[in-house]
Amino acid sequence: MSDNPSPRRIDPSVLAALIGVMGTIIVTLISVWAGSKQSSSRTATDTPPPIVISTYTLPATIGPTDTVLPNAASSTPEPPTDTPVPTFTLVPPVTVGQDWGASCISNLWKPYPDNVATIDKGNGCWKNPVIMFSADNGRMGFLYERSGGGAVEYFGLFAPLPTESGTVTFKVRLKDLRNVDLWMGIFAEPDINSQGLLMTIPAGNVKKRVIVQKDVTNYETIQSTQNLDQGDGYSITFTFTANSASGTVNPNVFVTNPVSIPAAEKWLFLGYKGLKGSYRIEGDFSGLDVQ
């Protein structure tokens, strides 16, 4: 008999059970590992939800261009242009002495009194009538009648004389002169109360009248003619210098005394003095010549 004991053997049934348990564990681990790997693979390869991006674009805005297509309006700004504005050309007054021949009373004539309304025709003339004066075919006619009572009144026209010295000639023809005196004169200002030379044809029968030089300050008679036949009218000439004026009934029928009028500019006056009460005046001036 030997002294070493023989090795112990594992029971085959126990070994088979251990192998079965180990196999089960291995199969379980492999299944868990495979499932984990598959889950990980799915997570890594999942596609995220799509992001929708709008493809709509705003229409292009047309901007200025240097290139202009044929028959197309240019969008290139142009320099501003001035809008036409109507212009008014002032027509100079018709020359005194040339106006009546053009059936015109020049704008140079100033009505007396100066509050009388006038209408400008826009051609250098006043619109007819001016007070009761109207120009036609070389004559300046006048016609006015006042009925009933009334105070003394004065009406007429003043025209500036263009030079310091010269002459003014015209003719006056009367058709009616009832209770009214015709006035003609040269004054220092367009005012019958200024210094001046005054000649009148007093009221009465127009076929024969006297022509009188009056004092402008008090209306006293200075001198007068005899009764004169009117004929086709009385011809009157005023002569004026820088310091004075005088009047003549042509042809040298009567000459007034010179009157001192020291004024650089002098004025011709044609008009009348309506006396108290009713009056009527009718006639015309013609042949006005200013030298």
Secondary structure, DSSP 8 states (H G I E B T S, - for coil): --SS-------HHHHHHHHHHHHHHHHHHHHHHHHHHHHHHHHHH--------------------S---TT----S-------------------TTTSGGGT-EETT-EEESTTS---B-SSSEE-S-BTTEEEETTEEEEEEEE-S----EEEEEEEE-SSSSEEEEEEEEEEEEESEEEEEEEESSSSTTSSEEEEEE-SS-TTEE--EEE-TTT--EEEE---EE-TT-EEEEEEE-SSEEEEEETTTTEE---EE---SS-EEEEEEEE-SS-EEEEEEEEEEEE-
